[in-house]
Amino acid sequence: VALGIATYDQFRGGLGYVHAMEHSVMLTPAARGRGVGRALMAAIEDHARTRGAHTMVAAVNAENAVAIGFHEALGYARVGYLPESGRKCGRWLDLVLLQKIL
């Protein structure tokens, strides 16, 4: 039974960003608070690092304090704020950008 998934890909297109990655992590409700997210993040960070990635970026809904705190606990720093940059369920969402140098 899968408890979650983590993926990453190049942050932006072009050769100038070949060492910058952006990730996504999604967990089932049953997985939360059990270390699954931390394990997935460690795995994708290690995978990216061994393939030459220098930095990992997260774009998190500004209302999702749990996800922001999760990333900060893993060493990610807030580096940007993008108002009304996402849209979900018919409303605009602000994004918090977080970054970790690998």
N, C-alpha and C positions, 0 to 999 in steps of 0.2 A: 504494500500500500504506500503510495507516494504521499509524503507529508509536505512537500514543497518543491519549488523549482527556482533555480537561479541561472540567469543568462547574462552574457555581456557581448558587446560588439564595439566597433570603432565609434568614438564619440561624434565625430563629424567626418564627412567624406574628404578625400584628398590626402596626399602624401604628408602634408604638414601635421596631420593629426593621427598618424599611424601608431603612435605610442600612447594615445589617450583613449581610454575605454569608458563606456557607460554601461551600467548594469541594471538589472531588474531582479527583484526577489519577491516571490509570492509563496505564502504559507497557508496551509489549511488551518482553520481555527484550532484543531486538536494539536497542532505543532507549536503553537505560540507559547513562549515561556519555557521551552524544553531544550534550548540550545541548538535547534535545527537551523535557524537563521544564521547563527554564528558559524556553524559548521559549513553551511553552503557558501557563505561569504569567504571564509578561509579558503575553501576549495577553488572558487573562481578567481580570487586574488592570486593564489599560488599559480594557477593555470595561466593567467594573464602575464604574471611576472616572468615565468619561464619562457614565454613567447615574446618577450621584449617590451611589454607594456610598462610605462613609466608612471601613469596616473590612472585612477579610477574615479568616475564621476557618478553621482546620484542626483536625479531630479525628483523631488518629493513634494507632494501636495502640501502646501503650507499649513493646512489644517490638521495634518497627520503628525501630531506631536510625538506619538509612539515611534513612528518610523524615523523621524528626525533624531530623537534620542537614541534609538538603536544605532544609527550610523555614527553619531557623535561618540558613543561608547566604544565603537570599533576604530576610532581614530580619525574619522572624517571631520573636516572643518567646513563651516558655512562660508561659502565664497560668493554667493550671489542670490538675488531675489528677482524673479520675473513675474510681474503682475499680469493677471489674466492671460496666461500663456497655455493653459490647458482647458479642455472643455469636457464635462462629464455630466450626464443626467440633466442636460439643458442649462447648465450654469458654468460660468467661467471660474477657473481655478488658478490661484497663484502657485508658483513653483519656487521651492527653496533648492538651490544648487549646493551640493556638498562635494568635497573632493578629498582624496587621500593619495599622497605620493607613495607609490609602492616601493 
